Amino acid sequence: MNSIEQQIWGFTPDGEAVILYTMTNGTGASVQLSNIGAGIVAVNVPDRNGNLADVALGYNSFESYFGDGPYMGKTPGRFANRIGEGRFTLDGVEYRLAQNSGGQHLHGGLKGFANKVWDGRVETDRVVFSLVSPDGDDKYPGEVTAEVCYDWSDACELEITYYARTDAPTIINLTNHAYFNLKGEHAGRAMEQELQLNAAKFLWYDRNCIPTGELVDVKGTPMDFTEPKPLARDIDADYEPLRIGHGYDQSWAIDGYEKGKLSEAGVLYDPESGRRMRILTTQPSAHVYTGNFLQGCPTSISGGEYANRAGVAIECQAYPNSPNREHFPSTVLRPGELYNEKIVFRFETDK
């Protein structure tokens, strides 16, 4: 069973307490969480020799988590990733959201779930964050009540469960935006780590990083991770999606997706440390972002500066721009329905 410690990390200008939660399992491995954006601050797990290191990128002050470009470790919402031109139509009504990323709507808008202080509580050996998002919040319809639940097992399995209800039809897409470097967050570039994805197709984006609706076979392209390969191998290939994203910043369709079914999305592996992170989810896609613009973000948790590509985010989520693509899995939530999705990061070693 976990031990869970709570400490006050500081206070916002409005007097809200920022709480740091530390969940430690029976082996001594730990996860740190914050109620800013219901986010991950640190993940300390062993390498093949049993040495612990923090493998999740983070900042050394709570203030840095507000309004940061990378959305470091947090829960974007109401709609993670992009909606084209910030527009969607639901039940015949057009909604216009903030265009906060090159004319597109990104990660819920100008404030979003990621920049709010959530209510946090400890339930026996789990941490639960909750948030009420009022009707019209960031111009989304309906009052939404959301919860993000974190469980941390003795097997070093971090399970994140998302729940939401609404009082009026709305859209929702929640994920976690942690960046991982399995050598350790302080160890520099993470691109020699090997990624494998259970995904034979990826979503084709236009020049604004909005899915066109087309799913493209990965075979014969730099987007093929059906077999493990270092992220660095093809990251600078002369291929349109990589040119647009300045590296990987793309969504893959997870093979065999079924609503509510937990399946393995892929595996990240670091040959140097022997650490392996297995990713499971109920979501239909995995968005891989190789931290192509991390340079210049706030000071790291270890007091240094992150360079570009110092970590990789593997965000399990709905397809971006789903509200504008009828053939994509629906992201509509209606009164009486329960939004319930799960992401699992399972940390292992090759020992």
N, C-alpha and C positions, 0 to 999 in steps of 0.2 A: 504493500500500500504506500502511496505517496505521502511524504510530509509536505505541507504547503505553508510557506512563510509569506507574510504580507508586510510591506513597509511603505511609508509615504515617500514618494520620490520628489515631490514638490507640490506647488499650488499654482494654478493658472491665474492670470490677472483678475479673473472673475471669482477667485476663491475656491475653485473646484480642486479637490484633492486628486493628484495623480498617484496611482497605486502601482507598485511593482510586486508581482506575485512570483515566487520561486517554488516550482514543483520539483521535488527531488525523489527519484525512485529508490528502490532497495539496493541498487548497485552503486549509487552515488551520482549517476547521470542526472542532469537537471535541465529544466526549461524555465526561462523567465518570460513573463507576459506583462503587458501594460494595458490599462484601460483607455489609453489613447488609441482609438481605432481598433480596439479589441485585438491588439497586435502581439506578435512574437518579438522579443527583444534579444534573446540569446538561447542557444541550444548546445549544451555541453555534453558530448558523447565520446566514448572511447575509440581509439584507433586499434589496429591489430595487436598492439602491445599493451593495451589497457590504459594508455595515456589519454586523459580528457582534453578536449579542446572545444572552443565555441565555434560551431560551423555555420552560424547564421549571422549575416551582417547586421550591424546595429549602430546606434549613436550613443555618445557618452553623456548626453543630457536630455531630459524629457522635452525641453523646449524645441529641440531639433526635429521632433516628430510632427510638429504642426506645420502643415503647408509645404512639406518637403517634396521635391520632384519625384524621387524614387518610390514614394509610398512604402517606405521601408518596413516590412514585416506586418503591415496593417491589413484591415478588411475594407477594401473598396466597395462602395455601394451608393445608391441603391443598385446601380448597374455597373458592374466591373467591365473594364475595357471600353470599346468605343461604340457609339451610336452615330451613324452618318448624319452630319449637319445638325445633330442634336434634335432630330425630329422623328416622331413615330405616331402612328394612328392606332387607337384602341377603341373598339366599339363605335367607330365612326367619328371619333373626336381626335383632332390632331393636337399633339402636345409638342411644345418647343422648349427644349432644355438649353442650358448654357453651352456655348461653343468655347470650351476652355482648352482646346488642343488643335491649333491649326484649322479652325473652322468646324471641328468635330467635338462631340461630347465624350469626355473621358472620365472613367472611374467615378461617376456619380455627380460630377459638376464642380462648382467653385469651392464648396466645402466638403460635401459628401460624408459618408460614414467614417472614412479614414481619418478625418480631422476633428472628430467629435470625441468628447470624454464620455465613455459608456459607463453604465452602472456595473459594478463587478461584485461577485459574491463567491464564496467557497461552499460547495456542496459536497461534504464528506471528503473525497479525494479528487475532486475536479474543480475547475474554475469556470464560471459562467458569466458572460458579459451580456447585458441587455440594453436595448435602445428603443425609444419611441420616436419615430420619424413622422412628424405631423403631415396632414394633407397639404400639398403645395410645397413641401420641403424640396429645395432645389428644383422646383416646378414639376415634381412628380405627383401624380394623383393618388389619393387615398392615404389614410393614416396606417403606417406599417409598424408593427412591433416585431423586433428582430432579436434573436439570441445567437451567441457564438459560444459553444461549449468545448473546452479543452480537457482531454484525458491523456495522462502520461503513464505508461505501463513499465513494469520491471524489464520488459523486453525492449525497452527504448522505442516504443511505438507511440507517436504523437497523433492522436485522433482529434480532428476538428469537425464538429457537427453544427450545421447551420439550420436554424428554424426561423420562420417568419409567417405572420398572419396580417391580413389587411381588412379594412372596413369598406373598401371600394376597389373595383378592378384596377390593377396596376401592373408594372413589370418589375422583376427582380432578378439579380444575378450576383451572387456573393462568392468570394474566393479569398485566399490568403496571398499576400504579396511579399513573402519572405524571399530573400536572396541567400543562396547557399554557396559556401566554399568548403568542401569536405576536408581540405588540408587545414582549415582554420581561418577565421574571418580576417586575420591579420596577415595572411600568407601570400598576398598578391594575387596575380591572375589565376582564375579558376578554369581557364579554357583547355587545359590538358586533361581535365576530368572527362570521363567517358559517359555519354548519354545513350540510352536505348529507349525507344518509344514503341509501344504497341499501337502503331498508327501507320496504316498504308496510304493514307491520304492527308493532305493539308488544305487549309482554306486559302484560296487565292485572294489577295488584297489588291485594291487599286492604289494609286499613288498617295492617297490620304490614309492608308492603312485601314481601309474599310473593306470587309469581305464582299466580293462581288456576288456571292452565292454559289460559286463554282468550287467543287472539291477536286483537287488535282492529285494524281498518283505521285508518290514520292520516288518511285523507282527511277533511277537514272538522273536524279537531281541532287543538289547539295542538301535537300531537306530530308533525305533518307536516313532515318535513325532506327530502321527495323533491326539492324545489328548494331551492337555497341561501337561507338567511335568517339574519339576526342572531339570536343566542341570546336577546337581550333582547326581541325582538318580542313573543313570547307567554309569556315566562317567568312573568309574574305574572297570567296569565289565570285566571279563575274556573272551574277545571277540576279535578276531584277528584284525579288523579295529581299535579298541580302543587301543590295545597293540602297534600296529605299530605307531599310531598317538600320543601316550601318552595322550589320550583324544580324543575328537571329532575333526576331521580334514578330513571331508568327504563331498561329493556332493550328494544332493538329487534331484531326478527328479520331477519337479513340476507337479502336476496333471493337466490334461487338457491343456497342453501347445499348443498354436497356434502362429505361427510367427506373430509378430506385435500386439498381443492381450495383454492388461494389465490385469493381474490377481493377486490375493492375494497369496503370497508365504507362509506367516505365520505371527505369532504374538509372540513378546517377552513381558513378563509381570513381573513386580516387585511387589509382594504383599506388601512389606514394604512401598513403596512410593506411590503406586497406579498408577505409570506410566506404560503406555502400548505403545509399538511401533509396528505398523502394517506395514508389508512390502509388497509392490506390485511391479510387474516387468513384462516386456515383455520377459525376458530371460527364457531359459528352465530349469535352475537349480539354486539351492541355495547351496553354499558351506558354511558349518558351521565350524568355527575354534574357539576353546575355549581358545585361548591365552596360549597354553600349554608351550610356551617358552618365555614369556614376561619378566621374571626375568632377570635383567641385561641390559635391554634396557635403552635408555637415560632418564634423569630426567623428571618427569611428569610436566604437565602444572601447577600443584599446588605445585610443588617443592618437591615432594616425590619420592618414587621408586615404580614402579609397580611390583607386584608379579605375578607369573604364575596364569593364569585364572582370572585375574583382569577384564577382559572384554571378550566379544564374538563378533566375526566378522561374519556377515551373508552376504556373497558376492554373489549377483545374477549375473549369468554369463552363458556363454556357457559351455557345458560339457568339462572338461579337456581332453587333448589329442584328441580332435575332429578331427584334420587333419589326424589322423591315424586310425580312426574308421568310415568307410563309412556309417554305419547305424545311427551315431549320427547326430543331426542337423548341417548343414554345417556352417562353419566359414569362407568360402571363400568370398572375396570381389573382384569384378572385375570393370574395368573402366566403368563409366556410372552408376554404382549402388551407392546407398546411404546406408551406415550403420546407423541404427537408432534404438537405444534401450533406455529403460527407467527403472529407479529404483525410487521408492517412499518410503520414511520413514515417516509414519504418526504418530505423537506423540499425545497420548490421556491420559486421566486419568479415573479411575473407579468412580470418584465423581458423 
